[in-house]
Amino acid sequence: MRISRRNFIKASAAAGAIAAVGCGVSGNALAPAKGEKKIGEAPGKWISTSCQGCTTWDPIQIFVQDGRAVKVRGNSNSKSNEGTCCPRAHLILQQVYDPDRVKVPMKRTNPKKGRGVDPKFVPISWDEALNTIADKMMELRNKGEAHKYMLNRGRYTHMNVLLYDAMTKIYGSPNNISHSSICAEAEKSGAFFTEGLWDYRDYDMINTKFMLIWGLDPLSSNRQVPYTIKMFGEVLDRAKVVVVDPKMNGSSAKAHDWLPVLPGEDGALAVAMAHVILTEGLWYKDYVGDFTDGANRFKKGETVAEDAFKEIQTNGLVKWWNIELKDKTPEWAEKLCGIPASKIYQTARDMAKAAPNVVVWLGPGAAMHVRGTYSAMAVHALSGLMGSSDNIGGHMAGAKILGNGLQKLDDYLDETAKKKNKKIDQRGTLKFPAMASGKPGSGVITNNLPDAIMAKDPYDIKMGLGYMNNFPFSGTGAQRWEKMFTENEIFYVHLTTHASELTMFADIVLPATQSAAEKWAYLKNKGGQFSYSTILQPVIKPVWDCKDDETEIPYLLAKKFAERGFTKLLEFYTNEFRDVETGKLPENEKEFAVNAVKYYTQPAWANTDPAQGDVIGSWEKFKEVGVWNSAPYKFKGRWGKYKTATQKFEFYSETLKKALNEHAANNKVDVDKVLEACNYEARGEKAFVPHYESPFRYGSREEYPFTFIDHKSRLNREGRSANCTWYMEFKKVDAGDASWEDVLKMNPADAQKLGITDGGTAKISSVSGTFLTKVRYWEGIRPGTVAKAYGQGHWAYGKVASKKFGKEAYTFNNNELIPADYDRLTGATARNGGLCGVKIEKA
């Protein structure tokens, strides 16, 4: 194993300190004490918990010896991952024992904020930290300005309801703002506006005969990574696998075919495939239906009478054909998407032969565009044509998970909490429909916060609390986040395991427990025909003086509020969280954390009906086994009962039509004005069907001839692993990448024309800025495009990730290059789809 990077940062500066943020460690936490046996020889115990390296939320187990976490494996009690885990889980060990963790509460002593500005943090007690926060929050509340406080949630567990929901609402603010639209949401719109499913899908890899992976690498990211890794070889033996992506990834390297679509032209490819399926009579008739006389009337360029076709489980197929598909031939698409017409015909025909056992795996690369909702709908509509929606060998919604939801808050809301104030992210305004689950104004527009706050529209924000988030790094147009904190007086509290870019703008920093190894919580998800509820529990004592962000800290704040005369939050935390076994009220934050996890998971671990899922029997047994598995998924249960306006799979989306009309009425305009304000091309009836929209791009092709592609590393633990030496050493596991580097991957033909050598330095520019980068030749990227993995480029994230902590990065953050924009129907951040044009020059 090669160790370089300045001799591993001079042996980690002798496991030294970033003193300015309260970091430092004496000794090696993994080393045995003097006189003990070596760790590998000592007795130990596997303890169940969960990985949060991605939204698989994988049930895992950690091996603990003498109080030290030393090894990670998948939890064999899980029917979803069957005892597997992906590489991310192993990085937990480096994260929990990272000497650069925040170790004690701290406060800022330098009022000036900005990149490169030393916050001059000093250690303080938990009591001082909590008193300071409570004073600030109560001051706002007493002034009638509770709505000017915001809670910013990053990655979370399902205990988030206690901090994100309950505390924010009982306190009296509408501004619980999640991170979700930064990394997802547009993907969900494809499924929702066709089949009423605002969620991620599960895929039947056991029975599929054709897998079309579109805009992602499921071996590296998205959902159910461990299960996909386990099953992929078997799928390749049984089914044809085709990957649509501008760059070669882990999945396309192994697939039977790779379609390197031009960025943003996914919709053209999708509707052309639909055209082939219809003109050649290849749709799955048992699901879709057929012409009343059995004669196929779908002919190129010809309209069809709607009453000539009788649909079964779908709605509006003929309307879709007449409005969008009749002229969208593969020959038309080839000129746009860069895929030969012959390949489009072949892929559509091969897929249809396998129907209905077809997986159309839609990922963010095909959805997180400025006009991404329609691309997502076009890709997902192929599932409807194949009859694979909720069908064997296709995709599933997920089996029912037993559990309790958040208790009713009505009795704990006083007059301040009952006031109706708009949310700060501008959702529901004309230019931001943000229609999660089809309801205008219900989706979050996370990355719009800097613009809304700097404009003080609808009002100013005076205080914020964030956890498991780092928005100045993770949001596109990242410079806006820095400007927001620099130019606005926002008292900010950051709950975090590691100091990051956001921490450097904070006024109070609270050290949080590491989720997999030190924290009480639970998670729920689905995969492999099963849904599950999985526990997080402390497998070791917290390494530092840290507390659980979603349970212990809000409970302690509730006590501080009560001391200041505001008792409602503490009453909720006390009255609603008796121990479900003993009835005992929580007396401190640790009892509250355990009581809360027990309450929310009780229906699962106390289940007595095998038809619902595992019969575990007790809380103690649940802690031991670590996961509750549902009964197997029942296919076709949603047929005829889709949560759409027609209860059918909608090729003509009455669901989207209803939502757009409602938003238009709310803003006193028509639907065409909504689409114009939101930068979509559709007008009239085209707005209600899956269709092609041309990619929206920043930078003219004359000035910025290349297209930048942002993609995910299989080692990014939600973007929080860049300070791990294992991450840096094994970064080469990502196709085209290099260890201890953050490279821009270019096709050799492109680089050589510019005189850029393999390993040479180049200057890359977009409308957002200019940066230097190291170039690596890679044939797995189509000419005219360049790619770089997200996750590096930190100027404040420890000795390994940052060149000069708090001041300088080794390389650039992708989000400083990519401009800020959105798929406005959902509020999702646009980061794909040919959005970012770049110019590349030899440096």
C-alpha positions, -999 to +999 in steps of 0.1 A: +000+000+000+015+033-011+016+061+014+026+095+002+007+128+005+036+145+021+045+113+040+009+110+053+009+146+065+042+140+084+027+110+103-005+130+110+016+156+127+023+130+154-015+125+158-015+162+164-041+188+169-061+214+151-062+234+182-084+262+168-113+239+167-107+219+199-092+189+182-064+167+194-057+132+207-030+116+228-020+081+218-036+057+193-071+048+202-068+015+184-035+004+200-036-020+229-025-008+263+009-018+275+011-054+284-022-064+267-025-089+239-026-077+203-061-067+193-065-096+169-058-121+197-081-105+223-117-117+229-145-095+216-181-092+207-201-083+175-226-056+183-255-046+159-258-011+146-263+006+113-242+023+087-251+058+074-226+060+046-254+064+021-292+061+022-291+023+020-288+027+058-273-007+059-277-030+090-242-038+101-223-051+131-191-038+147-166-060+165-156-045+199-126-056+219-119-041+253-142-012+245-126-005+211-143-008+178-120-028+155-139-044+126-171-040+106-193-065+088-228-066+074-256-079+097-265-115+087-299-110+104-309-086+076-329-101+047-321-071+026-283-071+027-279-108+038-248-100+058-230-078+033-218-043+035-200-020+010-166-003+014-181+028+031-189+009+063-153+000+070-144+037+071-165+041+103-134+029+122-113+058+110-141+083+114-149+075+150-112+075+160-102+105+138-079+127+159-094+157+140-129+152+156-145+181+175-141+170+211-157+196+234-182+224+230-167+257+216-176+293+211-164+318+186-145+348+199-138+365+166-170+382+154-156+385+118-166+357+095-152+345+061-131+320+044-096+321+059-108+340+090-098+323+122-129+320+143-107+319+174-128+291+190-123+285+227-135+255+247-165+260+269-186+237+291-218+221+279-237+242+304-224+274+290-230+263+254-266+253+261-273+284+281-260+306+253-282+288+227-313+289+250-308+326+257-306+334+220-336+313+211-358+327+239-348+362+231-361+357+195-393+341+208-400+368+234-397+394+206-422+376+185-395+365+161-395+327+166-400+323+129-366+339+123-349+307+137-342+279+113-332+242+118-310+229+090-310+191+088-284+172+068-283+134+068-305+121+096-319+091+114-356+086+120-351+102+154-350+135+135-387+140+143-376+151+178-353+179+166-363+187+131-401+184+136-411+186+173-386+211+186-389+235+157-427+235+156-432+237+194-407+265+196-427+283+169-407+283+137-419+270+103-383+267+092-373+231+095-352+229+063-338+196+052-309+189+029-329+164+007-333+186-024-296+191-026-290+154-035-324+141-046-361+149-051-362+153-089-357+116-092-388+110-072-409+132-096-405+106-124-423+080-103-448+103-086-462+120-117-466+087-135-475+062-107-481+083-076-450+071-057-430+100-041-402+078-029-372+058-041-379+024-056-367-011-047-358-034-076-364-071-080-329-083-089-339-119-082-363-122-111-354-095-135-344-104-171-334-070-183-319-042-163-317-007-177-295+014-153-300+051-162-279+079-147-263+062-117-239+035-107-258+013-082-226-005-073-213+028-059-241+050-049-279+056-048-297+029-028-291-007-017-254-007-026-244-038-006-273-059-020-265-048-055-229-057-051-240-091-039-265-097-067-249-081-097-229-111-109-261-132-107-280-106-126-254-105-153-257-142-157-294-142-160-304-108-175-291-083-200-277-052-183-275-019-202-262+013-186-270+048-198-245+073-186-220+098-202-192+083-183-181+047-177-188+037-141-185+004-121-218-009-134-212+000-171-177-016-169-194-049-162-226-045-182-235-060-215-239-026-231-230+010-223-248+039-239-227+070-233-256+095-237-247+132-241-253+150-208-289+162-205-302+144-235-317+115-215-353+126-225-345+123-262-332+087-258-362+077-236-389+090-258-372+075-289-372+041-271-409+046-264-415+054-300-399+020-311-419+001-285-452+015-297-446+015-335-434-021-333-462-033-310-438-043-282-456-028-252-468-053-225-504-057-234-515-075-203-508-044-183-512-015-208-540-028-230-544-029-268-563-015-297-599-027-297-595-046-330-559-057-323-544-037-352-515-015-343-522+021-353-490+036-339-474+047-372-446+073-375-461+108-378-497+097-376-522+107-349-544+080-333-580+082-322-582+078-284-612+056-284-594+031-306-573+019-277-586+002-245-562+006-216-561-016-185-537-004-158-526+028-176-540+062-185-534+084-216-512+063-238-527+076-270-526+112-258-489+107-250-484+093-285-502+122-302-487+149-281-451+138-279-441+104-294-453+101-330-423+120-345-397+110-320-378+084-340-344+069-331-330+088-361-343+121-346-328+112-312-294+101-325-287+137-335-294+149-300-283+122-276-253+108-295-265+072-294-267+055-328-303+049-340-294+012-344-285+010-308-317+026-297-338+001-317-318-028-303-321-017-267-358-011-270-364-045-286-342-064-262-360-047-232-394-055-246-385-092-251-379-094-213-412-077-204-426-075-178-395-087-159-377-054-166-359-031-142-357+006-153-334+020-126-337+057-127-310+077-110-302+114-103-280+117-134-312+115-155-332+137-132-313+164-115-315+188-144-330+222-147-358+205-167-353+172-149-389+164-140-397+157-176-366+137-182-374+116-151-409+110-163-398+100-197-374+074-184-398+061-158-426+059-183-407+030-199-416+009-168-452+015-176-448+004-212-431-028-200-457-035-173-429-037-148-443-013-123-450-032-091-444-064-110-421-094-106-387-087-120-395-049-120-397-023-093-415-021-060-427+005-036-416-014-005-433-035+021-450-020+052-427-012+081-441-015+115-434+015+138-449+045+156-449+079+140-444+113+156-470+120+183-496+148+178-482+181+188-514+201+192-515+201+230-479+215+231-484+244+207-490+278+223-501+309+205-466+316+192-463+281+178-497+283+161-489+314+141-487+308+103-455+321+087-441+313+053-410+292+051-377+310+043-368+289+012-395+306-010-414+274-018-448+279-033-438+312-050-444+314-088-409+304-097-407+276-071-437+252-073-417+226-052-445+201-055-434+172-033-461+145-035-480+168-059-488+195-034-476+229-044-451+245-019-446+212+000-411+205-013-379+219+002-356+242-018-325+239+004-300+255-020-321+286-023-316+296+013-286+320+006-305+339-020-337+341+001-319+351+033-297+377+016-328+392-001-347+390+033-376+375+013-400+367+029-380+380+060-346+379+076-331+350+095-313+358+128-304+323+141-298+288+128-289+254+141-275+227+118-266+191+122-249+165+099-248+192+073-221+213+055-241+234+030-212+258+021-195+227+007-225+206-005-246+232-022-239+242-058-229+278-061-212+272-028-198+307-027-233+320-020-234+302+013-201+318+024-214+352+013-247+347+033-228+341+065-203+368+059-227+396+050-256+387+074-256+386+111-268+350+117-260+334+151-253+298+140-249+266+160-233+236+144-238+201+158-211+180+142-185+153+146-159+171+125-152+208+120-161+216+084-166+246+062-199+253+079-183+251+113-160+279+104-190+302+102-206+290+135-208+309+168-213+278+189-200+243+180-214+212+197-196+178+194-219+151+182-217+114+186-206+093+156-238+078+144-228+041+138-207+037+169-218+061+196-254+070+190-290+058+199-314+060+170-331+038+144-335+038+106-359+023+081-356+014+045-363-013+018-343-036-004-344-071-019-382-075-015-380-067+022-384-035+042-366-032+075-362-012+107-326-012+119-311+000+152-282+024+159-267+019+193-235+029+211-211+000+205-185+019+224-185+047+249-182+081+232-145+088+225-150+125+234-173+147+253-201+145+227-239+140+227-265+126+204-276+154+181-313+143+176-322+133+211-298+143+239-292+179+227-328+189+221-338+173+255-311+194+272-322+225+254-358+218+265-347+219+301-330+252+295-361+266+279-381+254+309-358+273+333-366+304+312-403+299+315-411+281+283-421+245+293-440+231+264-411+213+247-399+196+280-435+186+287-437+169+253-404+151+257-413+140+292-450+131+289-448+114+255-417+093+262-424+070+291-405+037+289-428+015+269-420-015+291-419+001+326-438+033+322-410+053+338-406+089+327-371+099+314-351+117+340-322+127+319-311+130+282-297+095+280-329+079+293-349+101+269-328+089+240-334+052+248-371+057+256-376+075+223-360+047+202-379+021+221-412+039+215-408+045+177-396+009+171-419-010+195-445-021+169-417-039+151-398-056+179-431-064+198-447-078+167-464-112+172-478-117+137-454-135+113-475-124+084-463-088+092-426-097+095-401-109+121-413-120+155-385-107+177-402-107+211-384-080+232-364-048+231-333-067+244-335-092+216-340-063+191-307-047+203-290-081+198-303-089+164-302-053+153-328-054+125-365-062+120-374-075+086-409-071+071-427-099+053-418-103+016-432-077-007-465-086-024-464-077-061-493-061-080-509-048-048-509-012-062-524-021-095-557-002-099-549+016-066-520+038-077-519+071-058-525+091-089-555+111-099-568+082-121-555+054-098-536+042-129-501+045-143-503+078-160-487+085-194-509+115-195-505+128-160-537+140-145-518+141-113-493+167-126-521+186-144-539+190-111-508+201-092-498+226-119-533+241-121-534+244-083-500+262-083-511+285-111-543+294-093-523+301-061-502+326-080-531+340-102-516+329-135-521+301-160-499+269-163-480+282-193-469+312-171-458+288-144-436+268-169-422+300-183-412+313-149-397+280-140-376+277-172-393+247-188-400+246-226-434+228-225-466+247-231-502+235-234-509+198-232-472+188-235-469+199-198-488+169-187-469+141-205-434+127-203-414+145-230-381+158-243-368+191-232-335+204-244-307+207-217-303+241-200-267+250-199-246+277-183-219+289-206-220+291-244-204+262-263-182+287-281-166+299-248-172+268-227-170+239-251-167+210-226-195+197-203-186+190-166-200+159-150-202+156-112-204+120-099-203+101-066-174+080-052-181+046-037-160+057-007-179+089+001-197+084+034-223+111+026-193+134+017-178+130+051-149+106+046-123+128+028-103+131+061-098+093+062-065+080+050-082+048+038-104+069+016-074+086+000-054+054-004-082+035-021-097+063-041-086+044-072-115+020-068-136+046-086-134+041-124-107+065-138-096+079-104-063+079-086-053+074-050-043+104-030-055+127-058-086+145-069-083+143-107-103+157-136-109+128-160-106+137-197-107+117-228-071+115-241-081+128-275-095+160-259-066+165-236-039+159-263-055+185-286-050+210-258-015+199-251-024+186-217-004+155-206-016+126-184-010+139-149-005+174-160-022+205-146-050+223-163-071+254-157-108+248-157-133+276-158-171+280-157-194+310-153-188+305-115-150+306-113-116+294-124-096+266-107-065+245-112-068+208-114-047+177-121-058+158-153-059+121-158-065+104-192-095+082-192-111+066-222-143+060-202-155+095-207-171+105-239-153+132-258-165+167-251-172+159-214-150+159-183-157+143-150-146+147-114-159+129-083-177+148-056-163+148-021-128+165-021-118+201-024-122+209+013-106+240+028-117+231+063-120+194+071-090+181+089-053+175+082-058+149+054-087+165+035-075+201+037-042+215+026-042+242+052-071+238+076-095+267+075-078+284+047-068+263+017-078+232-002-057+208-022-081+210-051-114+227-059-149+217-047-171+207-076-199+229-061-178+260-065-176+253-103-213+243-108-237+273-108-268+272-086-300+263-103-330+240-098-356+217-112-382+240-099-412+217-101-396+197-073-371+222-058-342+198-064-307+212-070-296+208-107-261+194-109-264+171-139-279+172-174-252+193-191-258+222-168-222+233-164-202+243-194-165+246-189-134+258-206-102+239-201-067+253-208-032+240-202-018+256-171 
